[in-house]
Amino acid sequence: MYPKLWEAAGIKYPVLLDRLIRLAIERYEGKMKLETTFKPKKDWYV
């Protein structure tokens, strides 16, 4: 059903898939750049 809706909006299904995949890759790469571990300095508690 969604491919028909997008096509009616002027976006071909293969173009939509390419865009969604590109967005997913960009999002994944952005998440991989985040540092999620805590690395305390030697004197962080002083």
C-alpha distance matrix in Angstrom:
0.0 3.8 5.6 5.4 6.6 9.0 10.1 11.0 12.9 14.7 13.7 13.2 11.3 14.7 16.2 13.7 14.5 18.1 18.2 16.7 19.2 22.0 21.5 21.6 24.8 26.3 25.8 27.3 30.2 30.8 31.0 33.4 35.7 36.3 39.4 38.9 42.4 45.5 48.5 51.5 54.5 57.8 59.0 55.9 57.5 60.8
3.8 0.0 3.8 5.3 5.0 6.2 8.5 9.8 10.6 12.5 11.0 11.0 9.1 12.6 13.4 10.5 11.6 15.1 14.8 13.3 16.1 18.7 17.9 18.3 21.6 22.9 22.4 24.1 26.9 27.4 27.8 30.3 32.4 33.0 36.3 36.0 39.5 42.6 45.5 48.5 51.4 54.8 56.0 52.9 54.6 57.8
5.6 3.8 0.0 3.8 5.5 5.2 6.0 8.6 9.8 10.6 8.7 7.8 5.7 9.4 10.7 8.5 9.8 13.1 13.5 12.8 15.3 17.7 17.7 18.4 21.2 22.7 22.8 24.4 26.9 27.8 28.5 30.7 32.8 33.8 37.2 37.2 40.7 43.9 46.6 49.8 52.5 56.0 57.3 54.3 56.2 59.4
5.4 5.3 3.8 0.0 3.8 5.5 5.0 6.1 8.6 9.8 9.4 8.9 8.3 12.1 13.1 11.4 13.3 16.4 16.5 16.2 18.8 21.0 20.9 21.9 24.7 26.0 26.1 27.9 30.4 31.1 31.9 34.2 36.2 37.1 40.5 40.5 44.1 47.2 49.9 53.0 55.8 59.3 60.5 57.4 59.3 62.4
6.6 5.0 5.5 3.8 0.0 3.8 5.4 5.1 6.4 8.9 8.8 9.8 9.7 13.5 13.6 11.3 13.7 16.7 15.9 15.5 18.7 20.5 19.8 21.1 24.1 24.9 24.8 27.0 29.4 29.7 30.6 33.1 34.9 35.6 39.0 39.0 42.7 45.6 48.4 51.4 54.1 57.6 58.6 55.4 57.3 60.3
9.0 6.2 5.2 5.5 3.8 0.0 3.8 5.3 4.9 6.4 5.3 6.8 7.2 10.6 10.0 7.9 10.9 13.4 12.5 12.6 15.8 17.3 16.8 18.5 21.3 21.9 22.2 24.5 26.6 27.0 28.2 30.6 32.2 33.2 36.7 37.0 40.7 43.7 46.3 49.4 51.9 55.5 56.6 53.5 55.5 58.5
10.1 8.5 6.0 5.0 5.4 3.8 0.0 3.8 5.2 5.0 4.9 5.2 6.7 10.2 10.0 9.2 12.1 14.3 14.1 14.9 17.7 19.1 19.3 21.0 23.4 24.2 24.9 27.1 29.0 29.7 31.1 33.3 34.8 36.1 39.7 40.1 43.8 46.8 49.4 52.5 55.0 58.5 59.7 56.7 58.8 61.8
11.0 9.8 8.6 6.1 5.1 5.3 3.8 0.0 3.8 5.4 7.3 8.7 10.5 13.9 13.4 12.4 15.5 17.7 17.0 17.7 20.8 22.0 21.8 23.7 26.3 26.8 27.2 29.7 31.6 31.9 33.3 35.8 37.2 38.2 41.8 42.2 45.9 48.8 51.4 54.4 56.9 60.5 61.5 58.4 60.4 63.3
12.9 10.6 9.8 8.6 6.4 4.9 5.2 3.8 0.0 3.8 5.8 8.7 10.8 13.8 12.4 11.2 14.7 16.4 15.0 16.0 19.3 20.0 19.4 21.7 24.3 24.3 24.8 27.6 29.3 29.3 30.9 33.5 34.6 35.6 39.2 39.8 43.5 46.3 48.9 51.8 54.2 57.8 58.7 55.6 57.7 60.4
14.7 12.5 10.6 9.8 8.9 6.4 5.0 5.4 3.8 0.0 3.8 6.5 9.6 12.0 10.3 10.2 13.8 14.9 14.0 15.8 18.7 19.1 19.2 21.7 23.8 23.9 25.0 27.6 29.0 29.3 31.2 33.5 34.5 35.9 39.6 40.4 44.1 47.0 49.4 52.4 54.6 58.3 59.3 56.3 58.6 61.4
13.7 11.0 8.7 9.4 8.8 5.3 4.9 7.3 5.8 3.8 0.0 3.8 6.5 8.6 6.7 6.5 10.1 11.2 10.4 12.2 14.9 15.5 15.9 18.2 20.3 20.6 21.8 24.2 25.6 26.2 28.0 30.1 31.3 32.9 36.5 37.3 41.0 44.0 46.3 49.4 51.7 55.3 56.5 53.6 55.9 58.7
13.2 11.0 7.8 8.9 9.8 6.8 5.2 8.7 8.7 6.5 3.8 0.0 3.8 5.7 5.4 6.2 8.8 10.1 10.8 12.4 14.5 15.6 16.6 18.5 20.3 21.3 22.6 24.5 26.0 27.1 28.8 30.6 32.1 33.8 37.4 38.2 41.8 44.9 47.2 50.4 52.8 56.3 57.7 54.9 57.3 60.2
11.3 9.1 5.7 8.3 9.7 7.2 6.7 10.5 10.8 9.6 6.5 3.8 0.0 3.8 5.4 5.0 6.2 8.7 9.9 10.5 12.3 14.2 15.3 16.4 18.4 20.0 21.0 22.5 24.4 25.7 27.0 28.7 30.6 32.2 35.7 36.2 39.7 43.0 45.3 48.6 51.1 54.6 56.1 53.3 55.6 58.6
14.7 12.6 9.4 12.1 13.5 10.6 10.2 13.9 13.8 12.0 8.6 5.7 3.8 0.0 3.8 5.4 5.1 6.2 8.6 9.9 10.6 12.3 14.3 15.4 16.6 18.4 20.0 21.1 22.6 24.4 25.9 27.1 29.0 31.0 34.4 35.2 38.6 42.0 44.1 47.5 49.8 53.3 54.9 52.3 54.8 57.8
16.2 13.4 10.7 13.1 13.6 10.0 10.0 13.4 12.4 10.3 6.7 5.4 5.4 3.8 0.0 3.8 5.5 5.1 6.2 8.7 10.0 10.6 12.3 14.3 15.5 16.5 18.4 20.0 21.2 22.6 24.5 25.9 27.4 29.4 33.0 34.0 37.5 40.7 42.7 46.1 48.3 51.8 53.3 50.7 53.2 56.1
13.7 10.5 8.5 11.4 11.3 7.9 9.2 12.4 11.2 10.2 6.5 6.2 5.0 5.4 3.8 0.0 3.8 5.5 5.2 6.2 8.6 9.9 10.6 12.3 14.3 15.4 16.5 18.3 20.0 21.1 22.6 24.4 26.1 27.7 31.2 32.0 35.5 38.7 41.0 44.3 46.6 50.2 51.6 48.8 51.1 54.1
14.5 11.6 9.8 13.3 13.7 10.9 12.1 15.5 14.7 13.8 10.1 8.8 6.2 5.1 5.5 3.8 0.0 3.8 5.4 5.1 6.1 8.5 9.9 10.5 12.3 14.2 15.3 16.4 18.3 19.9 21.1 22.6 24.6 26.4 29.7 30.3 33.8 37.1 39.4 42.8 45.2 48.6 50.3 47.6 49.9 53.0
18.1 15.1 13.1 16.4 16.7 13.4 14.3 17.7 16.4 14.9 11.2 10.1 8.7 6.2 5.1 5.5 3.8 0.0 3.8 5.6 5.2 6.1 8.6 9.9 10.7 12.3 14.3 15.4 16.6 18.4 20.1 21.2 22.9 25.1 28.5 29.6 32.9 36.3 38.2 41.6 43.9 47.3 49.0 46.5 49.0 52.0
18.2 14.8 13.5 16.5 15.9 12.5 14.1 17.0 15.0 14.0 10.4 10.8 9.9 8.6 6.2 5.2 5.4 3.8 0.0 3.8 5.5 5.1 6.1 8.6 9.9 10.5 12.2 14.2 15.3 16.4 18.4 20.0 21.4 23.3 26.9 27.9 31.5 34.6 36.7 40.0 42.2 45.7 47.2 44.5 47.0 49.9
16.7 13.3 12.8 16.2 15.5 12.6 14.9 17.7 16.0 15.8 12.2 12.4 10.5 9.9 8.7 6.2 5.1 5.6 3.8 0.0 3.8 5.5 5.1 6.1 8.7 9.9 10.5 12.2 14.3 15.3 16.5 18.4 20.2 21.7 25.2 25.8 29.4 32.6 34.9 38.2 40.6 44.1 45.6 42.8 45.2 48.2
19.2 16.1 15.3 18.8 18.7 15.8 17.7 20.8 19.3 18.7 14.9 14.5 12.3 10.6 10.0 8.6 6.1 5.2 5.5 3.8 0.0 3.8 5.4 5.1 6.2 8.6 9.8 10.5 12.3 14.2 15.4 16.6 18.7 20.6 23.9 24.7 28.0 31.4 33.5 36.9 39.3 42.7 44.4 41.9 44.3 47.4
22.0 18.7 17.7 21.0 20.5 17.3 19.1 22.0 20.0 19.1 15.5 15.6 14.2 12.3 10.6 9.9 8.5 6.1 5.1 5.5 3.8 0.0 3.8 5.4 5.2 6.2 8.6 9.9 10.6 12.3 14.3 15.4 16.9 19.1 22.6 23.9 27.3 30.5 32.3 35.7 37.8 41.3 43.0 40.5 43.2 46.0
21.5 17.9 17.7 20.9 19.8 16.8 19.3 21.8 19.4 19.2 15.9 16.6 15.3 14.3 12.3 10.6 9.9 8.6 6.1 5.1 5.4 3.8 0.0 3.8 5.4 5.1 6.1 8.6 9.9 10.5 12.3 14.3 15.6 17.2 20.8 21.9 25.5 28.5 30.6 33.9 36.1 39.7 41.1 38.4 40.9 43.8
21.6 18.3 18.4 21.9 21.1 18.5 21.0 23.7 21.7 21.7 18.2 18.5 16.4 15.4 14.3 12.3 10.5 9.9 8.6 6.1 5.1 5.4 3.8 0.0 3.8 5.5 5.1 6.1 8.6 9.8 10.6 12.4 14.5 15.9 19.3 19.9 23.3 26.6 28.9 32.2 34.7 38.2 39.8 37.1 39.5 42.5
24.8 21.6 21.2 24.7 24.1 21.3 23.4 26.3 24.3 23.8 20.3 20.3 18.4 16.6 15.5 14.3 12.3 10.7 9.9 8.7 6.2 5.2 5.4 3.8 0.0 3.8 5.4 5.1 6.1 8.5 9.9 10.5 12.6 14.8 18.0 19.2 22.4 25.8 27.6 31.1 33.3 36.7 38.5 36.1 38.7 41.7
26.3 22.9 22.7 26.0 24.9 21.9 24.2 26.8 24.3 23.9 20.6 21.3 20.0 18.4 16.5 15.4 14.2 12.3 10.5 9.9 8.6 6.2 5.1 5.5 3.8 0.0 3.8 5.5 5.2 6.1 8.7 9.9 10.9 13.0 16.6 18.2 21.6 24.7 26.4 29.7 31.8 35.3 36.9 34.4 37.1 39.9
25.8 22.4 22.8 26.1 24.8 22.2 24.9 27.2 24.8 25.0 21.8 22.6 21.0 20.0 18.4 16.5 15.3 14.3 12.2 10.5 9.8 8.6 6.1 5.1 5.4 3.8 0.0 3.8 5.5 5.1 6.3 8.7 10.1 11.3 14.8 15.8 19.4 22.4 24.6 27.8 30.2 33.7 35.1 32.4 34.9 37.8
27.3 24.1 24.4 27.9 27.0 24.5 27.1 29.7 27.6 27.6 24.2 24.5 22.5 21.1 20.0 18.3 16.4 15.4 14.2 12.2 10.5 9.9 8.6 6.1 5.1 5.5 3.8 0.0 3.8 5.4 5.2 6.3 8.9 10.3 13.4 14.2 17.5 20.9 22.9 26.4 28.9 32.2 34.0 31.5 33.9 37.0
30.2 26.9 26.9 30.4 29.4 26.6 29.0 31.6 29.3 29.0 25.6 26.0 24.4 22.6 21.2 20.0 18.3 16.6 15.3 14.3 12.3 10.6 9.9 8.6 6.1 5.2 5.5 3.8 0.0 3.8 5.4 5.1 6.5 9.2 12.3 14.1 17.2 20.4 21.9 25.4 27.4 30.8 32.6 30.4 33.1 36.0
30.8 27.4 27.8 31.1 29.7 27.0 29.7 31.9 29.3 29.3 26.2 27.1 25.7 24.4 22.6 21.1 19.9 18.4 16.4 15.3 14.2 12.3 10.5 9.8 8.5 6.1 5.1 5.4 3.8 0.0 3.8 5.4 5.3 7.0 10.6 12.5 15.9 18.7 20.5 23.7 25.7 29.3 30.8 28.2 31.0 33.7
31.0 27.8 28.5 31.9 30.6 28.2 31.1 33.3 30.9 31.2 28.0 28.8 27.0 25.9 24.5 22.6 21.1 20.1 18.4 16.5 15.4 14.3 12.3 10.6 9.9 8.7 6.3 5.2 5.4 3.8 0.0 3.8 5.4 5.4 8.7 9.6 13.1 16.2 18.4 21.7 24.1 27.6 29.1 26.5 29.0 32.0
33.4 30.3 30.7 34.2 33.1 30.6 33.3 35.8 33.5 33.5 30.1 30.6 28.7 27.1 25.9 24.4 22.6 21.2 20.0 18.4 16.6 15.4 14.3 12.4 10.5 9.9 8.7 6.3 5.1 5.4 3.8 0.0 3.8 5.5 7.8 9.4 12.2 15.5 17.1 20.7 22.9 26.2 28.2 25.9 28.6 31.5
35.7 32.4 32.8 36.2 34.9 32.2 34.8 37.2 34.6 34.5 31.3 32.1 30.6 29.0 27.4 26.1 24.6 22.9 21.4 20.2 18.7 16.9 15.6 14.5 12.6 10.9 10.1 8.9 6.5 5.3 5.4 3.8 0.0 3.8 6.5 9.3 12.1 14.8 15.9 19.2 21.0 24.5 26.3 24.1 27.0 29.7
36.3 33.0 33.8 37.1 35.6 33.2 36.1 38.2 35.6 35.9 32.9 33.8 32.2 31.0 29.4 27.7 26.4 25.1 23.3 21.7 20.6 19.1 17.2 15.9 14.8 13.0 11.3 10.3 9.2 7.0 5.4 5.5 3.8 0.0 3.8 6.1 9.3 11.8 13.6 16.7 18.9 22.5 23.9 21.4 24.1 26.9
39.4 36.3 37.2 40.5 39.0 36.7 39.7 41.8 39.2 39.6 36.5 37.4 35.7 34.4 33.0 31.2 29.7 28.5 26.9 25.2 23.9 22.6 20.8 19.3 18.0 16.6 14.8 13.4 12.3 10.6 8.7 7.8 6.5 3.8 0.0 3.8 5.9 8.3 9.9 13.1 15.5 18.9 20.6 18.1 20.9 23.8
38.9 36.0 37.2 40.5 39.0 37.0 40.1 42.2 39.8 40.4 37.3 38.2 36.2 35.2 34.0 32.0 30.3 29.6 27.9 25.8 24.7 23.9 21.9 19.9 19.2 18.2 15.8 14.2 14.1 12.5 9.6 9.4 9.3 6.1 3.8 0.0 3.8 6.8 9.5 12.7 15.7 18.9 20.5 17.8 19.9 23.2
42.4 39.5 40.7 44.1 42.7 40.7 43.8 45.9 43.5 44.1 41.0 41.8 39.7 38.6 37.5 35.5 33.8 32.9 31.5 29.4 28.0 27.3 25.5 23.3 22.4 21.6 19.4 17.5 17.2 15.9 13.1 12.2 12.1 9.3 5.9 3.8 0.0 3.8 6.3 9.6 12.9 15.7 17.6 15.2 17.2 20.6
45.5 42.6 43.9 47.2 45.6 43.7 46.8 48.8 46.3 47.0 44.0 44.9 43.0 42.0 40.7 38.7 37.1 36.3 34.6 32.6 31.4 30.5 28.5 26.6 25.8 24.7 22.4 20.9 20.4 18.7 16.2 15.5 14.8 11.8 8.3 6.8 3.8 0.0 3.8 6.2 9.7 12.6 14.0 11.4 13.5 16.8
48.5 45.5 46.6 49.9 48.4 46.3 49.4 51.4 48.9 49.4 46.3 47.2 45.3 44.1 42.7 41.0 39.4 38.2 36.7 34.9 33.5 32.3 30.6 28.9 27.6 26.4 24.6 22.9 21.9 20.5 18.4 17.1 15.9 13.6 9.9 9.5 6.3 3.8 0.0 3.8 6.6 9.5 11.6 9.8 12.4 15.4
51.5 48.5 49.8 53.0 51.4 49.4 52.5 54.4 51.8 52.4 49.4 50.4 48.6 47.5 46.1 44.3 42.8 41.6 40.0 38.2 36.9 35.7 33.9 32.2 31.1 29.7 27.8 26.4 25.4 23.7 21.7 20.7 19.2 16.7 13.1 12.7 9.6 6.2 3.8 0.0 3.8 6.5 8.0 6.1 8.7 11.6
54.5 51.4 52.5 55.8 54.1 51.9 55.0 56.9 54.2 54.6 51.7 52.8 51.1 49.8 48.3 46.6 45.2 43.9 42.2 40.6 39.3 37.8 36.1 34.7 33.3 31.8 30.2 28.9 27.4 25.7 24.1 22.9 21.0 18.9 15.5 15.7 12.9 9.7 6.6 3.8 0.0 3.8 5.5 5.2 8.6 10.3
57.8 54.8 56.0 59.3 57.6 55.5 58.5 60.5 57.8 58.3 55.3 56.3 54.6 53.3 51.8 50.2 48.6 47.3 45.7 44.1 42.7 41.3 39.7 38.2 36.7 35.3 33.7 32.2 30.8 29.3 27.6 26.2 24.5 22.5 18.9 18.9 15.7 12.6 9.5 6.5 3.8 0.0 3.8 5.9 8.0 9.1
59.0 56.0 57.3 60.5 58.6 56.6 59.7 61.5 58.7 59.3 56.5 57.7 56.1 54.9 53.3 51.6 50.3 49.0 47.2 45.6 44.4 43.0 41.1 39.8 38.5 36.9 35.1 34.0 32.6 30.8 29.1 28.2 26.3 23.9 20.6 20.5 17.6 14.0 11.6 8.0 5.5 3.8 0.0 3.8 5.5 5.5
55.9 52.9 54.3 57.4 55.4 53.5 56.7 58.4 55.6 56.3 53.6 54.9 53.3 52.3 50.7 48.8 47.6 46.5 44.5 42.8 41.9 40.5 38.4 37.1 36.1 34.4 32.4 31.5 30.4 28.2 26.5 25.9 24.1 21.4 18.1 17.8 15.2 11.4 9.8 6.1 5.2 5.9 3.8 0.0 3.8 5.7
57.5 54.6 56.2 59.3 57.3 55.5 58.8 60.4 57.7 58.6 55.9 57.3 55.6 54.8 53.2 51.1 49.9 49.0 47.0 45.2 44.3 43.2 40.9 39.5 38.7 37.1 34.9 33.9 33.1 31.0 29.0 28.6 27.0 24.1 20.9 19.9 17.2 13.5 12.4 8.7 8.6 8.0 5.5 3.8 0.0 3.8
60.8 57.8 59.4 62.4 60.3 58.5 61.8 63.3 60.4 61.4 58.7 60.2 58.6 57.8 56.1 54.1 53.0 52.0 49.9 48.2 47.4 46.0 43.8 42.5 41.7 39.9 37.8 37.0 36.0 33.7 32.0 31.5 29.7 26.9 23.8 23.2 20.6 16.8 15.4 11.6 10.3 9.1 5.5 5.7 3.8 0.0
